[in-house]
Amino acid sequence: MEFETQCLHSGYTPKNGEPRVQPIVQSTTFTYDSAEDIGDLFDLKKAGFFYSRLANPTTSVVEEKLTALEGGVGALCTSSGQAAAFYALLNVLESGDHFISSSSIYGGTYNLFAHTLKKMGIDVTFVDPSLPLEELTRAIQPNTKAVFGETIANPALRVLDIEKFAQLAQAAQAPLIIDNTFATPYFCRPFEFGANIVVHSTTKYLDGHAVALGGVIIDGGNFNWHNGKFPQFTQPDETYHGLVYTETFGSAAYIVKARVQLMRDLGATPAPQNSFLLNLGLETLALRMQAHYRNALTVAEFLEAHPCVNAVNYPALKSSPDYALKQKYVPNGLCGVVSFEIKGGKEAAAKWLNALKLVSREVHVADIRTCALHPASSTHRQLSAEELEAIDISAGLIRISCGIEHINDILADLQQAFDSL
Ligand SMILES: Cc1ncc(COP(=O)(O)O)c(C=O)c1O
């Protein structure tokens, strides 16, 4: 099936007389005829639903669909994007291990890596993703067990050289984990460039309607766990009577272990209602991404030509330093998020934002409704001018997440806000 068709049909094929749409199975438990049936499920001898912390029919439909869209071998949905990144790493890393991450990543992920994982004894080295491979490989240590990056970084809007990071991961004999939230599988499928694991905050474009928090981990099934560095996949798991994941589940060892160990023990499970909403969002993903991209490119071009604007960040602009990377990894579009620096700094930015009428002021991106944010007076307001400069957030930087309204209405609102200055 083509991508658009998979968005509608993958994961659920109703039989004679069954509901056309996968229903919300709002049940924590599932009944069986015998104790042996349930015992086999607990021993992972049979597949089936028994408790919704581990698997639920509504969520399974979405997991199958996302597996198909990314081209992987299996998926695990989580209750948020943060939980997806956390589990994706914890599935390969233990106390005393190390991993390498691009420094150009979402702030929440940065905090998780730099502070929370550190407290658990897991060490990270942040690297500038634009460095040449020879310099990046200097970050590899004997205990390096993962490499992480974002296809399109939030909020920097830098495009990752995924193949270079895949080479870095190969040199470390470690899996490459890519956060593909901003690109979505409609525009980029990281497994095709050598990634091994993909994660998403489904809260963003995959849901698209700003109604359900969620995350997902998708396994590419393309990493060799038998390289001596990952005994947790190749040695017996005592909590399942000595089961060996690579022997029993083959190329899906990673994603099965994430579910039956991490979801079992940590429990960041999505509610079936949220999986239903995510599935609804996914059905129109292709249409929405085309519209987000069309509007964002027009907005970026409008801003680039505007006398009140100093600079625009949008890698689909030919003037962008990342244009060549965008053409390679995201050739048919880009996300709806554009950032720009307004002339007049913090004061002008706040005034412009307050003057918006259609576009809402929000700490969110990827909604079908256009929204905007001034980081220096909101998410980053505790930082000094020097600190903001150090993380490439100028006092006048504004982030717009372009929705799918008619472009004339978006541009008219942006222009009337400029007129108010
Ligand atoms: C790229 C990226 N990854 C992960 C997250 C975290 O996802 P969530 O907010 O669903 O926990 C976000 C949230 O903004 C994000 O933008």
The ligand as a Tripos MOL2 file, in Angstrom:
@<TRIPOS>MOLECULE
LIG
   16    16     1     0     0
SMALL
NO_CHARGES

@<TRIPOS>ATOM
      1 C1         11.0420   16.8550   19.1080 C.3       1 LIG1
      2 C2         10.3270   16.5240   20.3820 C.ar      1 LIG1
      3 N1         10.5610   15.3500   20.9920 N.ar      1 LIG1
      4 C3          9.9470   15.0160   22.1420 C.ar      1 LIG1
      5 C4          9.0550   15.8700   22.7520 C.ar      1 LIG1
      6 C5          8.3980   15.4630   24.0490 C.3       1 LIG1
      7 O1          7.1250   15.0090   23.7620 O.3       1 LIG1
      8 P1          5.8570   15.0940   24.7730 P.3       1 LIG1
      9 O2          5.5930   16.5520   25.0010 O.co2     1 LIG1
     10 O3          4.8010   14.3780   24.0200 O.co2     1 LIG1
     11 O4          6.2520   14.3920   26.0210 O.co2     1 LIG1
     12 C6          8.7600   17.0950   22.1390 C.ar      1 LIG1
     13 C7          7.7930   18.0350   22.7620 C.2       1 LIG1
     14 O5          7.6660   19.1750   22.3640 O.2       1 LIG1
     15 C8          9.4110   17.4360   20.9270 C.ar      1 LIG1
     16 O6          9.1710   18.5930   20.2960 O.3       1 LIG1
@<TRIPOS>BOND
     1     1     2 1
     2     2     3 ar
     3     2    15 ar
     4     3     4 ar
     5     4     5 ar
     6     5     6 1
     7     5    12 ar
     8     6     7 1
     9     7     8 1
    10     8     9 2
    11     8    10 1
    12     8    11 1
    13    12    13 1
    14    12    15 ar
    15    13    14 2
    16    15    16 1
@<TRIPOS>SUBSTRUCTURE
     1 LIG1         1 GROUP 0 **** ****
